[in-house]
C-alpha cells in the first residue's frame, strides 16, 4: 500500500481489512478508524497484535514495528509478551534488565579467563541470548523463557551451543541471586537433556577447541612426507570430507578465482559443491603444485602415483603425532562447525559449506552456489582464526 491509497480508504457498512504484505494489514472500522494489525500463532494460540492507529503511526513506522515483531517470533519470543516486558523494563528501570546484570557478571567472571574464552561467551550472549531476553527484568524471567532461547538455538543445528547457552544463563542467574538482583535461578530447574533433543552419537573422534592450536603446530612440524603435511593443512582450512580431499584433482581448482569446484559424482550428497579458497589455502596449493603439479592428483599415492593417497594416510599421520583415538580427518569438520556456530556465523552458510544442506528445498544446481560471497568471507575468517591459534600455541611437553 501507499499513503495515498490508505487515505482513500473509507468506512463501510462493516469492518474490513487491507493487506500491506507479510501479514501486516490495516483494519478499517465502520466509523472510519484505521489501525495496524497482525494475526499470528504462538504456542498454538491465535493472537492479534496492534501497532497503533493511522495516521498517528504512519506506514513506514508500522512496517518497522511489524518487522521487529516478526523477528521476535522467529526467535521464539511472543511479540506481545515482548512488548509487555519492554514496558515493564522501562517502568522498573533498565539497570535490572538481564543484559545489564549479565554485563556485570562478565566483568566479574572474565578476570582469570583467556581472551578467546571471553570473546566466545560475549558472542554467544550478543548473538543468541540478549536479543531474546536481554531487555527483560532479570527477576521476571522464567524457565520457559530459557527453554525457548535454547530451542531456538537448537533449531539451527547448534545443539552444543544451545546447551552452553543454558549454562551461561545459569552462571548469570547465580551471580544475580548472590548479589540481590534476583531471588532464584530458573536455569537450575532444568538440564539441557530435559529440553534439547538427544544428539545422535558420532563415531568421529575429535579434540576440544582448546587443543586445536597445539595440533596445528604439530602439523607444521610433522616429520612425515610434505604431501601428507600439506593434506592435513588443507583439510583443516577447508573442512571437506577426507574422501573429498584425497580424491582432489588439479582440474577441479580455479586458482585465479580462488574456488575449488567438486563434481556431484564425488560428493556424499551427489550434488556439486564449491569451496571458496582462503589466502592460506591458496598458499598451500602453490606449495603442492611444486610437489604434485605434474600429477592428475593433488595427493598422489606414495607408491602408486597414478592413484590418490590412501584413505588411512591422514588418520595414521594423526596417530603418529599422538592423536590416536582422539582425532580423525573428519574431526576438522566437527571443530569448524562448533566454533563457527559459537562465533555467531549464519547457520545456513556453515551447513552449505559442510555440504549438509537439505536438498529438497531448492534445485541442486542452484543450491551449491548459494551465499558464495558470505561463505568466502567465512572461509577467510576461519583461516585467519587458525593462523591466530597457531601463532599463540605452545606444544605440550607431555
N, C-alpha and C positions, 0 to 999 in steps of 0.2 A: 504494500500500500504506500501511498504518498500522503503528505499533509493535505494536499488539495482534495484527494479522494475522501479522506477522513472528514474534512469539514463539510462535505456534501452529503454525508450520511444523515438521514432524517429519522425521526421516531416513527415507528409503525404501530399497527394495532396490537402487536405482541412483541416481546423482546426478541432480538436476533443478534447474530454474530457475524463478523467479517474477519477472515484469516489473513495474517501477515506472514505466515510460514513458520516452520519449525515448532508448530503447536501454539505459538502466540496468536491471540485473537482479540478483537475489540468487541466488547459486549455493549449493545445499544438498548437502553430501556424504553418503555412506552412514553416516558417523559422526555426522552432525548438525551439522557445522561450516557456518557461513554466511559467505560473502564477497561483497562488492560488485564487480561487473564490468561491462565494456562492450566489445562487439566492434565494431571499426571497420576501415575500409580507409584506408591511407595509402601513397602511391606504388605503387598497385596491389597492395598486400600486405594480407592479413587479419591483424589484430592484436587482442590482448585485453589490456586494461589493468585492473588491480585497484586498488580504492580502500581496501582494508582489511577486517578481519573484523568482523562484527556479534557482540556489541554494543559492541566497542571503538570502532568507527566507527558512530555512530547514524545513523538515516535522514536527518536534516537535514544532517549533515556529508557523507554520501555524495552527496546531491543537490548540495551546494555544490561538491564536488570534481568531480562529473560535469559540472556547468555550466562550470567553468573548463576542463576537458579539451575539451569540445565547442567552446568559444570558441577554444581554441588551434588545433584542427583547422581551424576555419572561417577562421582567419588564415593557413593554410598551414603550420602547425607541427605536427610529430608530438608528440602529448601525452606519449608515453612518453619520447621523446628530451628533451622539455622538462623533464620531471621529473628525468631523469638530470642534465641541465645545471644545474638548480637545486640539486641535491645537491652537485654539483661546485663550484658557485659558493660555497656555504656553506663547503665544505672549504678552498678556496684563498683565500677572503676576498672580500667584495663590492667592495673597493677596486679590483679589477682587472676588474670587470664592464664590458661595453660601455657601459652607461649612465653609469657613474662616469667613464670615460675621455672619453666624449662631452661630459659636463658640463665637464670640464677644458678640452677643445678649445673649447667655446663661450666660456668665459671668456677664452681666448687669442685667438680668432678675431674676436670681436664688437667689438673696440676701435675700429676705424675704419669700422664698418658702420652703416647707418641703422637706427633703431629698427624700422621696418616690415620690413626685410630680416631682422633678427634675430628678430622675432616670428614671421615666416613660417617660418623654419628651425626654431625651437623647436616650433612647432605640428606641423610635419611629423615631427619626431623623436618627439614625445609621442603623436601620433595613429597613426603607421604603423610606426615602427621600434622604439621602446622596448618596446611590448607584445610584439613578436615575438622580439627578441634582446637586449633591454636587460639582463636578469638574467644573461646568459651570460658566462663569462670571455672577454674580447676575443681572447685568444690561441687560443681553441678554435673560433672562428667560421670557417667555410669558405665557398668560393664558392657552393655550392648553398644555403646559408642565406640569402645575399644575393639569390640568384635567386628564392627563394620569397617573400621580402619584396617584391621588385619586381613579381612576377607577381600577388601578392595585391592590390597597389595597382592594377595594370593591370586586374584583373578587375572593378573597379567603374567602369571607363571613364575612369580618370585616368592616361592614358599619360604625359603630360608630368610629372605628379607622381611617377610611378614612376621615370622617368629621372633626375629631380632627386634622388630618394631615394638612388639608387646613387651619384650624385655627392657627396652629403653624406657617405655612408658612406666613400667613398674618401678624403675630406679627413680624416675622423676616424682612419682607419687610418694615413694618412701621419703624422699627429700622434703616434699611438701608437707607430709604429716609430721616429720621431725621438726619442722620449722614453723608450724602453726598455720600453714596455708590451706590445709585440708584435714578432714577428720579420719579419712580412710583411704585405702589403696585398692581401688576396684580391680587393678591388674592382678592383684594377689589372689583374686577369687576364681581365676581361670588359668588354664595352661594352654600353650599353643595346640597341643593334641586334642583339646576339648573343642576347638573351633576351626582348626585347619585340617584339610584332607590329608590323610597319610600319603607320604611321597613314596612311590614305588622304589624299592631298593635297586641301586645301580651297582653293577659289578666292577665298574671302572674306578680303580683306586686313584686318589689324588691327594696332594698335600694341602695344608692350610695356606691361606693367603700370606700369612706372616713368614712362611718358609719359601715363598716364591723367589725373593731376591737371592737367597743363597743358591737355589737351584740354577738360576740364570748365570750366576758367577761360575758355578761348576761346569756349565755347558761351555762357557767361554774358554775354560782351561782344559776341556776334555782331551784326554790323551789318545783317543782313537783316531779314525780317519777324519779328514777335513769334511768329506762329503756327509758323514753321519752328524758331525757337529753342526754343520750348516742346515741339515734337515731338521734337527731339533730347534734351531733358532727360528727357522721359517714356520715351523709348526706352532711355536709359541706366539709368533707375530700374527699369524692368520687364523689360528684355531679351527682349521678344517679337520675333517676326519683323517685318521692316519692313512687309510687306504687311498683317499683322495690326494694326499701329499705324495706318497711314494710312487703313485701312478702318474704323476705330473709329467707332461711332455712340453718341450720348449715351444711347440706350435700353439699351445694354449695361452701363451703370455703376450700381452701387448704392453711392452715396457714404456713406449712413448706416451701412452695414455694411463699408465700405472694401473693396469687391470689384468686379472687372471680369469680367463673365461673357461669354466669347466663344463664339458658337454653333459647332456642329460644321461647318456649311457654310463657315465662314471659316478653318478650321484645316487645316493641311497633312495631319494625320493623320485628318481627318474625324471627330473626336470633340470634344465640348465641352471648354472649358478655363477655369479660374478663375485670375485673377491677384490675389492679395492686395495691397492698396494700402498703401504706407507713408505716414507723415505727410507726407513730402516730395512724394510722388506726388499726394496729395490737394491740396496747396498749388498744384501745377502745374495740376490740374484746375479749381480755383477761379479761377485766372487765365484759363484757357481759356474758362470759362463767360462771362466778360465779353466775350471776343473772338468766340466762335463758338457761344454758348449758344442763339442763335436758329436755328442750322442743324441739319440732321439729323446732320452730321458734326462730329467734333472738329476735324478739319483740312480744312476745305473748300478747294477749289482757288482759286487767286488770281484766275483769270479765269472759272472755271466753278464757281460756288458750289454748284450742285446735284450736283456730283461731288467726291470727295475729292481731295486734292493728288496730284500725280504721283509715280510710283514713284521718279523720279530727284531729287526735291526735296532729300531729306536727303543723298544722295550728292553732289549739286552744292554743297550748303552746306558739306560737309566738305572738298570740293576748294577752295572759296574760302578756307577757313581754313588751307590749306596741307597738307592730308592726302591729296592725290591719289595713288592707288596705295598708300596706307599704311593707310587706314581706310575701312570701309563701315558702313552701318547694322547689318548682320549681325555686324560685328565686336564689338559690345557683348555679344552672346550668348557668343562665344568667350572674351572677357575675364572675364565673370561666371562662366562655368563653371570656367575655370582658377583664378581667385582664390578662389572659394568652395571648390573641392576642396582647394586648398592650405591653406585655413583650417580644414580638417577637418570641413566641413559634410557631413551624411549624403548619400551619392551618390544615393539614391533620391529624396530631397527635391529635389535640384538637377535631376535628369533629368525629374521630373514637372513642375517649374516651367518647364523648357525645352520641355515637350511632346515629349520624346524617348522617353517610357516605352513599353516593349513593350506592345502592345495585346492580346496573346493570353493574358495571364495572368489578367486579371480583366475583367469587362464594362466597356465604355467608359463607361456611365452611372455606374458606381461609381468607376472609375479616376481620373477627372478631379478628384474631390473628396477623394482620399486625402491624409492628412497636412496638412490645411489649417492646423492650429494651428502646427506646426513650420515650415511654409512661410511663414506670415505673419511669424513671428519672423525667419526667414531674410531675407525681403524688407526688413524694417525694419533689420536689421543691415547689409544691403547698402547701403541708402540712407544710413545713418549712416557707413559706410565711405567712400562717395563724398563725403559732406559733409566728413569729416576730410581727405580728399585735396585737396578744393577749398580748404579753409582754409590748408593748408600749401603750396599750389602757388605757383610764380612763372613767369610767361610768359617763355620764352626770347627773347632779343633777336635770335636768328638768323632 
